[in-house]
Amino acid sequence: GLPDMQDLLMGTDPLCADTDLDMVSDGDEFYIYGTSPTVADSDFDGLSDGEELFFWHTNPMADDSDGDRLSDGFEVLITGSDPMDEDSDNDGLTDFEEFFVYYTDAFVWDTDGDGLSDGEEIHTYDTDPLNWDTDNDSIKEPNEYGEMTWPMNDYQEVMMWHTNATGPDSDMDGLDDAMELYLGGWTLYTPTSPYPTAPWLDPIPLDPLNNDTDGDWLKDGSELVIENVSGLIYPYRALTVIYRFNTSPVEFDSDGDLLSDYQEVIVFNSNPQNIDTDNDTISDWWEAWVYNTSAIHDDTDGE
């Protein structure tokens, strides 16, 4: 190791090969590692030089070997994270960020189990890494099998349906994304993910990314409304479909008379489910656009 004179000059013990008892000889500290032979923990990170060199393989001259803003000793002794890896679970967030900023699990790539890494949720999609359904638009009531009716986690929104995972109604039509998909029976497009359709009605193929699926100038949420019809005796949510204008949100012209549902409901006030509202044997379209007669009165001039 060190000659006696050098021991005396450096303040090390000439009668002890390891003055600071850090499991590294004074000679090795001085000649090989550059650490202090008189201080057991040269970088003051809570781990002795010997522990850093021989057990954790960290840098005994740097208190934070992986640069994650957590000292090596804190990672080893307190958090249990890897002092040589700034991101112990490789999810895109540093250990410091997980412990002290986002409160996610630094040992689990996907804390909320939604299929997106914690880093993706924070840096890419702006979703909550602690909530599998950030916008809470899943239909959580149990179906006839006792399972959640339509679970829709953040991964499914951004990767499968391309809906907004931070807002429940992507197209702002008044219907939640999950409800539009559920009513539409979109299971045909995901055979490996058997989402159930509503058993009490035929599929209504609404588009959660288009607020006017049929292009008739009436928003889907105005044509179709979800209402709760539960009573006092059985006070639970009992949702049902109401067609406010008696029109279909997936048909441009519900009665096939060549007038759009918007024209019938808003412009001419005719019946969108009857091609001849006034029963005068002339269709609503012919009355409105050809003869300029009333589609809602069988005798326009009152003769």
Phi, psi and chi 1 to 4 in degrees:
 res  aa     phi    psi   chi1   chi2   chi3   chi4
   1 GLY       - -115.0      -      -      -      -
   2 LEU  -104.0  137.4  -64.2  174.6      -      -
   3 PRO   -62.9  154.3  -19.9   31.3      -      -
   4 ASP   -55.5  -42.8  -68.3  -16.9      -      -
   5 MET   -61.1  -39.4  179.4   55.9   72.0      -
   6 GLN   -67.9  -38.1 -165.7  164.3   -2.0      -
   7 ASP   -56.7  -45.6  -87.0  -37.5      -      -
   8 LEU   -65.4  -40.5  -66.4  172.7      -      -
   9 LEU   -68.4  -34.1  -68.2  173.8      -      -
  10 MET   -89.6  -10.3  -65.2 -180.0   59.3      -
  11 GLY    83.6   12.0      -      -      -      -
  12 THR   -85.1  167.2   52.0      -      -      -
  13 ASP   -89.0  113.5 -173.3  -10.9      -      -
  14 PRO   -67.9   -9.7   25.5  -33.9      -      -
  15 LEU  -102.1    1.9  -60.5  177.9      -      -
  16 CYS  -135.9  126.2  179.2      -      -      -
  17 ALA   -69.2  -22.2      -      -      -      -
  18 ASP  -130.8   85.3 -178.8   11.1      -      -
  19 THR   -56.5  -45.2  -60.8      -      -      -
  20 ASP   -91.9    4.2   55.4    9.7      -      -
  21 LEU    54.7   41.4  -57.5  176.5      -      -
  22 ASP  -102.2   13.3   62.2   -1.3      -      -
  23 MET    74.3   11.8  -63.6 -177.9  -69.0      -
  24 VAL  -125.8  126.0 -174.1      -      -      -
  25 SER   -63.9  152.3   70.2      -      -      -
  26 ASP   -56.6  -40.3  -63.1  -16.9      -      -
  27 GLY   -63.8  -43.7      -      -      -      -
  28 ASP   -65.7  -38.2  -74.7  -11.7      -      -
  29 GLU   -62.9  -40.9  -63.9 -148.3   58.1      -
  30 PHE   -78.1  -45.2 -178.7   75.4      -      -
  31 TYR   -88.4  -31.6  -69.6  117.6      -      -
  32 ILE  -106.9  -52.4  -60.9  175.4      -      -
  33 TYR   -97.9  -16.9  -58.1  115.1      -      -
  34 GLY    72.2   14.8      -      -      -      -
  35 THR   -87.5  170.2   52.2      -      -      -
  36 SER   -82.6  126.2  172.0      -      -      -
  37 PRO   -79.1   -6.0   27.7  -33.0      -      -
  38 THR  -109.4   -4.9   60.0      -      -      -
  39 VAL  -123.7  120.6  177.9      -      -      -
  40 ALA   -63.1  -31.3      -      -      -      -
  41 ASP  -122.2   89.9  179.5    8.8      -      -
  42 SER   -61.3  -34.3  -64.9      -      -      -
  43 ASP  -101.3    4.5   55.8    7.6      -      -
  44 PHE    55.4   42.6  -58.7  102.0      -      -
  45 ASP  -102.5    2.9   62.7   -2.2      -      -
  46 GLY    98.1   -5.5      -      -      -      -
  47 LEU  -116.7  137.7  -61.6  177.1      -      -
  48 SER   -69.2  159.6   71.8      -      -      -
  49 ASP   -58.0  -39.2  -63.2  -21.0      -      -
  50 GLY   -65.1  -40.9      -      -      -      -
  51 GLU   -61.8  -42.7  -70.6  175.0  -39.5      -
  52 GLU   -65.6  -42.3  -61.1 -144.2   52.5      -
  53 LEU   -74.2  -41.0  -71.4  167.6      -      -
  54 PHE  -107.3  -20.0  -53.6  130.6      -      -
  55 PHE  -108.9  -51.4  -69.5   96.8      -      -
  56 TRP   -99.7  -12.0  -53.6  111.3      -      -
  57 HIS    56.7   35.0  -53.7  -67.8      -      -
  58 THR   -92.6  175.3   48.5      -      -      -
  59 ASN   -88.2  113.7 -174.8  -11.8      -      -
  60 PRO   -71.7   -6.3   28.6  -35.1      -      -
  61 MET  -106.3    6.0  -64.0  -61.2  -69.4      -
  62 ALA  -133.3  127.0      -      -      -      -
  63 ASP   -73.4  -17.0   62.6   -5.7      -      -
  64 ASP  -132.3   87.2  179.7   14.1      -      -
  65 SER   -62.4  -37.6  -64.6      -      -      -
  66 ASP   -95.2    0.2   56.5    9.7      -      -
  67 GLY    68.1   28.7      -      -      -      -
  68 ASP   -99.3   10.4   62.5   -1.4      -      -
  69 ARG    73.5   13.0  -67.1 -166.3  -71.4  171.7
  70 LEU  -115.7  128.2  -61.7  175.0      -      -
  71 SER   -65.0  154.5   71.8      -      -      -
  72 ASP   -57.0  -44.0  -62.4  -20.7      -      -
  73 GLY   -63.4  -39.2      -      -      -      -
  74 PHE   -63.4  -41.2 -170.2   82.1      -      -
  75 GLU   -66.5  -42.4  -64.5 -150.9   60.3      -
  76 VAL   -74.4  -44.7  168.9      -      -      -
  77 LEU   -93.0  -25.9  -57.5  173.8      -      -
  78 ILE  -109.8  -59.6  -55.0  -61.8      -      -
  79 THR   -87.3  -25.6   64.2      -      -      -
  80 GLY    78.1    9.8      -      -      -      -
  81 SER   -81.4  172.2   49.9      -      -      -
  82 ASP   -83.9  115.4 -173.0  -14.2      -      -
  83 PRO   -72.6   -7.0   28.7  -35.1      -      -
  84 MET  -108.1    8.6  -72.5  -63.7  -70.7      -
  85 ASP  -139.2  114.9 -173.5  -12.7      -      -
  86 GLU   -66.1  -18.4   76.2  -78.7   -1.2      -
  87 ASP  -130.9   88.3 -179.8    7.4      -      -
  88 SER   -59.7  -35.2  -66.2      -      -      -
  89 ASP  -102.3    5.2   55.8    7.3      -      -
  90 ASN    55.4   42.8  -60.9  -48.8      -      -
  91 ASP  -103.5    2.8   62.5   -3.1      -      -
  92 GLY    96.7   -2.6      -      -      -      -
  93 LEU  -116.7  138.9  -61.9  177.3      -      -
  94 THR   -70.1  160.6   66.7      -      -      -
  95 ASP   -58.9  -40.6  -65.1  -22.1      -      -
  96 PHE   -59.0  -46.5  176.9   88.4      -      -
  97 GLU   -61.0  -39.7  -70.1  175.0  -39.4      -
  98 GLU   -68.5  -42.3  -59.2 -136.4   44.3      -
  99 PHE   -74.8  -38.8  -76.0  119.2      -      -
 100 PHE  -119.8   -9.1  -63.5  110.5      -      -
 101 VAL  -112.1  -55.2  179.7      -      -      -
 102 TYR  -103.6  -11.8  -57.3  111.4      -      -
 103 TYR    59.5   31.9  -53.4  105.8      -      -
 104 THR   -88.1  174.0   47.2      -      -      -
 105 ASP   -84.8  116.6 -169.0  -29.5      -      -
 106 ALA   -73.0   -5.5      -      -      -      -
 107 PHE  -112.1    0.8  -54.5  101.8      -      -
 108 VAL  -123.8  123.3  177.0      -      -      -
 109 TRP   -59.2  -35.5 -178.2   80.4      -      -
 110 ASP  -131.5   92.1  175.0   16.0      -      -
 111 THR   -59.2  -43.5  -61.7      -      -      -
 112 ASP   -92.3    0.6   56.6    9.9      -      -
 113 GLY    68.0   29.9      -      -      -      -
 114 ASP   -97.4    0.4   61.5    0.5      -      -
 115 GLY    97.2   -8.4      -      -      -      -
 116 LEU  -107.9  136.6  -63.0  175.4      -      -
 117 SER   -66.1  157.3   73.6      -      -      -
 118 ASP   -58.1  -40.0  -63.1  -22.1      -      -
 119 GLY   -64.9  -41.0      -      -      -      -
 120 GLU   -61.4  -41.0  -73.5  178.9  -50.9      -
 121 GLU   -64.2  -41.0  -60.4 -144.7   50.2      -
 122 ILE   -76.3  -49.6  -66.6  -64.4      -      -
 123 HIS   -90.7  -25.0  -62.1  -53.2      -      -
 124 THR  -108.6  -48.8  -55.8      -      -      -
 125 TYR  -106.2   -8.1  -57.9  112.5      -      -
 126 ASP    59.2   30.7 -162.8   30.3      -      -
 127 THR   -96.4  172.7   49.7      -      -      -
 128 ASP   -90.1  115.0 -175.2   -9.4      -      -
 129 PRO   -71.0   -4.8   28.3  -35.2      -      -
 130 LEU  -106.2    4.2  -63.8  173.3      -      -
 131 ASN  -136.0  117.2 -174.8   -9.9      -      -
 132 TRP   -66.0  -23.2   62.9  -86.0      -      -
 133 ASP  -127.9   86.1  179.6   12.7      -      -
 134 THR   -56.6  -43.7  -62.7      -      -      -
 135 ASP   -91.2    1.0   57.1    7.2      -      -
 136 ASN    55.5   42.6 -163.0   35.7      -      -
 137 ASP  -102.3    6.4   60.6   -3.6      -      -
 138 SER   -66.0  151.7  -65.3      -      -      -
 139 ILE   -92.3   99.4  -56.3  175.1      -      -
 140 LYS   -89.0  -12.3  -62.8  178.9  178.8  178.1
 141 GLU   -61.3  143.6  -72.9   80.6    4.4      -
 142 PRO   -71.1  144.3   24.9  -32.9      -      -
 143 ASN   -86.7 -167.4   58.5   20.2      -      -
 144 GLU   -66.7  -13.5   63.5  -90.8   31.9      -
 145 TYR   -99.0    3.4  -54.5  108.1      -      -
 146 GLY    80.2   10.4      -      -      -      -
 147 GLU  -102.1  160.5  -58.7  167.1  -15.6      -
 148 MET   -59.4  131.2 -165.9  179.5  -61.6      -
 149 THR   -60.8  -51.1  -64.9      -      -      -
 150 TRP  -145.9   85.7 -171.4  -79.5      -      -
 151 PRO   -75.2  135.8   27.7  -31.8      -      -
 152 MET  -141.3   97.9 -169.5  159.8   67.2      -
 153 ASN   -84.5  175.9   62.5   34.2      -      -
 154 ASP   -61.2  -39.0  -65.1  -22.2      -      -
 155 TYR   -60.5  -46.4  174.0   90.1      -      -
 156 GLN   -63.3  -36.4  -69.7  162.9  -27.6      -
 157 GLU   -66.0  -46.8  -67.0 -137.8   49.3      -
 158 VAL   -84.4  -27.7  -59.6      -      -      -
 159 MET  -100.8  -34.0  -62.7  -63.1 -175.1      -
 160 MET   -99.8  -52.4  -67.1  171.2   56.9      -
 161 TRP   -97.3  -16.6  -51.1  118.0      -      -
 162 HIS    59.9   30.3  -52.5  -66.0      -      -
 163 THR   -89.7  172.3   48.5      -      -      -
 164 ASN   -80.4  115.4 -177.5    0.4      -      -
 165 ALA   -79.8   -7.1      -      -      -      -
 166 THR  -107.4    1.3   60.9      -      -      -
 167 GLY  -142.2  135.9      -      -      -      -
 168 PRO   -70.6  -19.1   25.0  -33.8      -      -
 169 ASP  -128.3   89.7 -178.0    8.7      -      -
 170 SER   -60.7  -40.7  -63.3      -      -      -
 171 ASP   -95.9    3.7   57.2    7.7      -      -
 172 MET    55.7   43.9  -56.0  -65.6  -70.1      -
 173 ASP  -104.2    1.6   62.8   -3.9      -      -
 174 GLY    96.4   -3.6      -      -      -      -
 175 LEU  -117.5  130.6  -63.1  171.6      -      -
 176 ASP   -63.4  150.4  -75.9   -4.1      -      -
 177 ASP   -55.1  -47.0  -61.6  -25.6      -      -
 178 ALA   -61.7  -38.6      -      -      -      -
 179 MET   -66.7  -39.7 -175.0   59.8   71.9      -
 180 GLU   -64.1  -42.8  -65.1 -157.6   58.8      -
 181 LEU   -68.0  -40.5  -67.7  166.4      -      -
 182 TYR   -63.1  -47.4  175.1   60.4      -      -
 183 LEU   -66.0  -28.7  -67.3  175.0      -      -
 184 GLY   -82.7   -9.9      -      -      -      -
 185 GLY    60.7   50.3      -      -      -      -
 186 TRP   -75.9   13.5  -71.1   99.3      -      -
 187 THR   -64.7  -21.3   55.0      -      -      -
 188 LEU   -59.5  -25.7  -62.9  174.8      -      -
 189 TYR   -94.8   -7.0  -62.8   94.0      -      -
 190 THR  -134.1   72.6   56.0      -      -      -
 191 PRO   -63.6  -21.9   22.4  -33.2      -      -
 192 THR   -87.3   -6.8   58.9      -      -      -
 193 SER  -124.2   87.9  -59.8      -      -      -
 194 PRO   -73.5   79.4   28.6  -33.6      -      -
 195 TYR   -75.4  136.2  -74.1   97.1      -      -
 196 PRO   -79.2  150.8   29.8  -34.2      -      -
 197 THR   -95.8  166.6   56.4      -      -      -
 198 ALA   -64.1  119.6      -      -      -      -
 199 PRO   -72.7  -12.1   28.5  -34.9      -      -
 200 TRP  -103.3    8.9   36.5  -88.3      -      -
 201 LEU  -156.5  159.3   50.3   74.1      -      -
 202 ASP   -69.8  149.7  -67.0  -30.7      -      -
 203 PRO   -56.3  138.4  -26.2   35.5      -      -
 204 ILE  -114.1   99.3  -54.4  169.3      -      -
 205 PRO   -73.7   70.2   26.5  -33.9      -      -
 206 LEU   -74.0  150.4  -64.1  163.2      -      -
 207 ASP  -106.2  113.1 -176.1   -8.5      -      -
 208 PRO   -70.1   -6.5   26.7  -34.7      -      -
 209 LEU  -106.2    5.0  -62.3  175.5      -      -
 210 ASN  -134.6  116.0 -174.7  -12.7      -      -
 211 ASN   -73.5   -8.3   62.6   15.8      -      -
 212 ASP  -135.4   80.8 -179.4   13.8      -      -
 213 THR   -55.6  -42.4  -61.5      -      -      -
 214 ASP   -92.1   -1.1   55.4   11.5      -      -
 215 GLY    66.8   29.8      -      -      -      -
 216 ASP   -99.7    9.9   62.8   -2.9      -      -
 217 TRP    76.5    7.0  -62.8   -0.9      -      -
 218 LEU  -110.7  125.0  -66.8  174.2      -      -
 219 LYS   -62.5  147.3  -74.8 -172.6  176.5 -178.3
 220 ASP   -53.9  -42.4  -62.9  -19.6      -      -
 221 GLY   -71.1  -12.7      -      -      -      -
 222 SER   -90.1  -31.9   66.3      -      -      -
 223 GLU   -78.4  -37.5  -64.3 -163.0   73.1      -
 224 LEU  -123.9  126.6 -176.2  151.8      -      -
 225 VAL  -122.8  139.5 -179.4      -      -      -
 226 ILE   -98.0  121.2  -56.2  -61.9      -      -
 227 GLU  -123.6  153.1  -68.5 -171.6   -2.8      -
 228 ASN   -95.7  122.6 -176.7    9.0      -      -
 229 VAL  -115.2   19.7  -64.9      -      -      -
 230 SER   -67.6  150.8   60.5      -      -      -
 231 GLY  -106.7 -177.0      -      -      -      -
 232 LEU   -72.3  -32.1  -64.6  175.7      -      -
 233 ILE   -70.8  -34.5  -62.5  176.3      -      -
 234 TYR  -125.3   76.8 -166.7   71.1      -      -
 235 PRO   -79.0   64.3   32.6  -35.4      -      -
 236 TYR  -125.1  167.7  -58.8  104.8      -      -
 237 ARG   -68.1  125.1  -72.4 -136.8  -53.6  170.8
 238 ALA  -129.5   90.4      -      -      -      -
 239 LEU   -84.4  141.8  -56.2  179.5      -      -
 240 THR  -141.1  160.2 -169.3      -      -      -
 241 VAL   -91.1  130.9  170.9      -      -      -
 242 ILE  -120.5  126.6  -57.6  -64.6      -      -
 243 TYR   -93.4   99.4  -66.1   97.6      -      -
 244 ARG   -59.7  -41.7  179.0 -179.8  -68.3  166.2
 245 PHE  -104.6    8.2  -58.1  124.9      -      -
 246 ASN    63.3   32.6 -157.2   26.7      -      -
 247 THR  -120.3  163.1   57.5      -      -      -
 248 SER   -97.3  133.6  169.0      -      -      -
 249 PRO   -75.7   -3.3   27.9  -34.5      -      -
 250 VAL  -118.3   12.8  -65.2      -      -      -
 251 GLU  -128.7  124.1  -66.9 -178.3    5.1      -
 252 PHE   -62.1  -38.2  176.7   83.5      -      -
 253 ASP  -134.1   93.8  174.4   14.1      -      -
 254 SER   -60.0  -35.2  -64.6      -      -      -
 255 ASP  -101.6    0.3   58.6    5.7      -      -
 256 GLY    70.7   27.5      -      -      -      -
 257 ASP   -98.5    9.3   62.8   -1.5      -      -
 258 LEU    79.1   -0.2  -58.5 -178.9      -      -
 259 LEU   -97.8  134.1  -69.8  177.2      -      -
 260 SER   -67.2  158.5   72.3      -      -      -
 261 ASP   -58.9  -38.8  -67.9  -21.9      -      -
 262 TYR   -59.9  -44.9  173.9   87.1      -      -
 263 GLN   -61.8  -40.9  -69.4  172.7  -40.7      -
 264 GLU   -70.0  -42.1  -59.7 -136.4   45.8      -
 265 VAL   -78.6  -44.9  171.2      -      -      -
 266 ILE   -96.6  -40.4  -55.7  -60.5      -      -
 267 VAL   -90.0  -55.5 -179.9      -      -      -
 268 PHE  -100.6   -9.8  -60.4  113.8      -      -
 269 ASN    58.9   28.3 -161.0   30.6      -      -
 270 SER   -88.8  174.0   52.2      -      -      -
 271 ASN   -85.0  113.9 -174.9  -13.2      -      -
 272 PRO   -72.2   -1.7   27.2  -34.5      -      -
 273 GLN  -112.6   12.8  -73.1  -68.8  -22.5      -
 274 ASN  -140.8  120.0 -173.2  -17.1      -      -
 275 ILE   -68.4  -18.8   63.3  172.5      -      -
 276 ASP  -132.2   83.8  179.9   13.9      -      -
 277 THR   -56.9  -42.2  -60.5      -      -      -
 278 ASP   -94.9    5.7   54.9   10.1      -      -
 279 ASN    55.8   40.9  -63.5  -46.6      -      -
 280 ASP  -104.6   15.4   62.0   -3.1      -      -
 281 THR    71.6    7.7   69.6      -      -      -
 282 ILE  -115.7  124.9  -55.3  173.6      -      -
 283 SER   -64.2  156.7   76.1      -      -      -
 284 ASP   -57.6  -41.4  -64.1  -18.8      -      -
 285 TRP   -61.5  -45.5 -174.6   89.5      -      -
 286 TRP   -63.4  -38.1  -80.3   88.1      -      -
 287 GLU   -67.6  -41.3  -64.7 -146.0   57.9      -
 288 ALA   -74.2  -40.9      -      -      -      -
 289 TRP  -109.7  -16.5  -63.2  116.0      -      -
 290 VAL  -109.3  -54.3  177.8      -      -      -
 291 TYR   -93.8  -10.8  -60.5  119.9      -      -
 292 ASN    56.7   35.0 -163.0   28.7      -      -
 293 THR  -103.5  170.4   53.9      -      -      -
 294 SER   -76.9  132.2  171.1      -      -      -
 295 ALA   -84.9   -7.5      -      -      -      -
 296 ILE  -114.4   -3.1   59.0  176.0      -      -
 297 HIS  -128.9  128.6  -62.2  -66.2      -      -
 298 ASP   -73.4  -13.3   58.2    2.8      -      -
 299 ASP  -130.9   91.5 -176.9    7.6      -      -
 300 THR   -62.3  -40.7  -58.8      -      -      -
 301 ASP   -93.7   -1.7   58.3    7.2      -      -
 302 GLY    71.9   22.8      -      -      -      -
 303 GLU   -70.4      -  -66.4  179.6  -20.7      -
